[in-house]
Amino acid sequence: MDTSTTPNIIVRTSRGLTIADTRITLYTIIEYLKNKWPPHLIQDWLNLTDQQIQGALEYIETHPEEVEAEYRQVLADAAEIRQYWEERNRERFAKIASLPPPPGKELAWAKLQEKKATLAQE
């Protein structure tokens, strides 16, 4: 980080821009900020110190282009991975959904299916 008040708060790891000594990325903080969370709630939720949250916010503010570009890339990568696994597991999930109830559990299975149908109508 460029400021002397928050030295080495943000580091680059294999996960991207990360708060030092944590697994919390700046992308996580950006996601909360985009969802209108105030910084003090983000700090409490992620169990960050005052120095860590301030350092993260300052870094985001002083490097907006870099952070936003990486954030967009993270979102694109996540969407690609999600699509891959959805396609890969589509047949498997369909097969699981078509399985009969486990032996001896037919009554509980019927009640569960009835409840699912009721919830789907709501």
ChimeraX attribute file (.defattr): number of C-alpha atoms within 10 A of each C-alpha:
attribute: neighborCount
match mode: 1-to-1
recipient: residues
	/A:1	16
	/A:2	10
	/A:3	11
	/A:4	7
	/A:5	11
	/A:6	16
	/A:7	11
	/A:8	14
	/A:9	18
	/A:10	23
	/A:11	15
	/A:12	11
	/A:13	12
	/A:14	6
	/A:15	12
	/A:16	18
	/A:17	20
	/A:18	21
	/A:19	22
	/A:20	16
	/A:21	10
	/A:22	12
	/A:23	12
	/A:24	16
	/A:25	19
	/A:26	24
	/A:27	21
	/A:28	14
	/A:29	22
	/A:30	18
	/A:31	12
	/A:32	15
	/A:33	14
	/A:34	10
	/A:35	9
	/A:36	9
	/A:37	14
	/A:38	11
	/A:39	16
	/A:40	12
	/A:41	11
	/A:42	16
	/A:43	17
	/A:44	12
	/A:45	9
	/A:46	14
	/A:47	11
	/A:48	16
	/A:49	11
	/A:50	12
	/A:51	13
	/A:52	20
	/A:53	22
	/A:54	17
	/A:55	21
	/A:56	23
	/A:57	16
	/A:58	17
	/A:59	21
	/A:60	19
	/A:61	11
	/A:62	14
	/A:63	11
	/A:64	12
	/A:65	11
	/A:66	11
	/A:67	19
	/A:68	14
	/A:69	10
	/A:70	16
	/A:71	19
	/A:72	12
	/A:73	12
	/A:74	15
	/A:75	12
	/A:76	12
	/A:77	12
	/A:78	12
	/A:79	11
	/A:80	12
	/A:81	11
	/A:82	12
	/A:83	12
	/A:84	11
	/A:85	10
	/A:86	13
	/A:87	10
	/A:88	11
	/A:89	12
	/A:90	10
	/A:91	11
	/A:92	11
	/A:93	11
	/A:94	10
	/A:95	10
	/A:96	9
	/A:97	9
	/A:98	8
	/A:99	8
	/A:100	9
	/A:101	12
	/A:102	9
	/A:103	6
	/A:104	8
	/A:105	9
	/A:106	12
	/A:107	10
	/A:108	12
	/A:109	14
	/A:110	12
	/A:111	11
	/A:112	12
	/A:113	12
	/A:114	12
	/A:115	11
	/A:116	11
	/A:117	11
	/A:118	10
	/A:119	9
	/A:120	8
	/A:121	6
	/A:122	5
